[in-house]
Amino acid sequence: MIFNELLNNSFTHAFKESKNPNIEIHFSKNVSLYKLTVKDNGTGMTIPTSWNNSNTIGFTLIHILSRQIHANFEIFNDRGLVAVLEF
């Protein structure tokens, strides 16, 4: 469900102004830590300072689901939006 929300966000919001849309997906395991990274080359977004005050329903849902599985979730801008989930 988290992965679906990340992809849906990119397809819905990231590529409105992009002529060459691109999504990179990386999944890795290091000992007992799994890491999922989804990066797009879209417009990026204003990163909320608190998920309690966020206007982004999708990322709020991802944050809630991440907490339920005891995962670390972060997003940042780097020539588009990067979302990282570690669990």
ABEGO torsion letter per residue (X at the ends): XAAAAAAAAAAAAAAAABABBBBBBBBBBBEABBBBBBBBABAEBBBBABAAABABAAAAAAAAAAAAAGBBBBBBBBGEBBBBBBX
